[in-house]
Amino acid sequence: MIEVKKAGTEHIKGIINVCSEGYRDTYKETHADTYIERVIAEFYHHDRIRKEITHTSRDWNGWYVAIEGNEVVGAIGGGLISKDEGEIFVLYLDPNRRGEGIGTKLLQVFTDVQRENGAKKQWVSVAKGNEKGIPFYEARQFEFVREQESFGNAEEEGYLSWRYCRSV
């Protein structure tokens, strides 16, 4: 049975594994390996995840994990970007566990957290061409708002993201 809860330091390794493998699986056909590994090295390392677990605020609501037994099978994180708008900064699953409702459970719990903190709208950026994320968010009433340059692009890279929003 899947349990979703706020992450503790005992979940650091699981978050790193799920996010790294989920990121590689999601972008292996659309992004260069150098880009993928650069983003993973920047965002999914022990010191950063530990800090993000132990230091939460309105701007960073922390990490929430989907646990089965003692294994992290999914992770989500984000924060408030204004007094009444939340954003999902990251949501990844074990690539072998897609289609089981784990992402939906993570999103439901995290949306409740953001609502409790005052969010009336919720935003997410999804890489253009991400055929795993786009259908997931659209099925949950996120609506396309605009296209923008992806966060983390090097000078020669031109990856784009789609911004989605929904009322919560």
N, C-alpha and C positions, 0 to 999 in steps of 0.2 A: 504494500500500500504506500502511496506517495504522500509525504507530509511536506507542506511548505511552511518555512519558518525563517525568522531573521537569522542571518548567518553569524556564527561565532568563529573565533580563531581556529577552531578545530576543522573548519570547512575550507581553509585557505587553499590547500592542495587540490581539493575537489573543484573549487571555483576555477582555479588556474587550468586544470585539465579540461573541464567542460567548455570553458570559454575559448581556450586555445584550439581544441579539436573542433568545436563548433564553428569557429571562425575559419579555420582551414577548409572545412567541408563546405561551408557556405560560399566562399570566394575562390575556390580552386579553379573554377572555369572562367571567372570574369576578371580576376586581378592577378598581377604578377606576384610570384613567390617572394620577391624582395619586399614588396609592399606588405604582404600578409605577415611575413616574419618581423618586419619593422613594427607594425601595429601590435602584434602579440608581445614583442619584447618591451614595448612602451607601457602597455596597459595591464598585462596579465603576468606580473611577477610578484613574488612573495611580499616584498616590502610595501608595494603599492596596495595590494589587496588587504594586507594586515592593517594598514593605515585607514583604508576605506571601511573596514569592518569596525574598527575601534573609535573612529571619529565621524559621527553622523551629525547632520544638521537639517534645516529646512532645504538647503541647497543640495544636499546629498543625503537621501533617505536611507542609504546603506544598501547592503547586499541582502537579498532573500534567496534561499536555496530550496530546491525540491530534493528531498531525501527519500531514498528507498533503502531500508536497512540502515547501514552507515555510509552509504554511497551517495555522493552528490550527482544527480542526474540532470540538473538544470539550475540556472542562476539568472537573476534579474537585478538590475540596479538603476537608480535614477534619482531625481530630486525635483524641487520646485524651481522654475525658471522665472516666475513672477509670483505675486501674492496669491493668484488664483489659477496658475497654469503649472502643471507637472510635465515632466519629460521622462521617458524611458531612455536611458543612455545605453543600456546593454541588456540583451536577453538571448541566452544560448542554452541549448540542450546537448546532451550526449547525442551525437549524430545517429547512433543506432536506436534511439528511443523516440524519434519523431513519429507523430501521428497517434500518440497514446494519450493526449490531453494534458501533458505536463506543462507545455507552454501556456495553455489556457489557464491552468491552475495558478501558475506563477503570476500571470497578468492580472487575474482576479484579485489575488491577495495584495499585490503591489498597488493596484488601482485603489483598493480600499484604504491603504496607507496614505496615498496621495490625497484622496478625498478628505480623510481625517485631518490632513494638514492644510486644507482649504482649496484644493484644486477643483476647478469646475471644468477645465479643459485638460486634455492630455496629448502631448506631442511625441513623435518618434521620427527619426531619420532612418531611411532604409536605402541601401545602395541601389542605384538604378540597375535593373537586371537581376536583382536578388529574388529569384523565383521560389525561395523558401519563405522569406519574410513578407514580401508584398501580399501574397494571397492570405497569409495568416492575419495581418493587420486589417486588410480590407474586409475580411470575414467578420471582424470584430468592430465594425462601423468606423474605422479610421478612414478619413477622406483625404485624398491628395490635395495639397495646397500649392506647392511649388517645387521646382528643381533648383539645386544649388551645388556648388563645389563640395566635394567630400572633405571632411575633416581629416587632416593627416597627409594630404597630397604633398609629395615632393614637387619641386618646380616643374619638372618635365611630365608629371602625371596629371591626367585630366579626368579622374574618376568623379562621377556625379552621384548625388544622393537625392532622394525624393523625401520631402517633408510631408508628414501626415498629421492630422489632428482629429480628435473626437471630443464630444462633450461627455463628461463623467458626472 
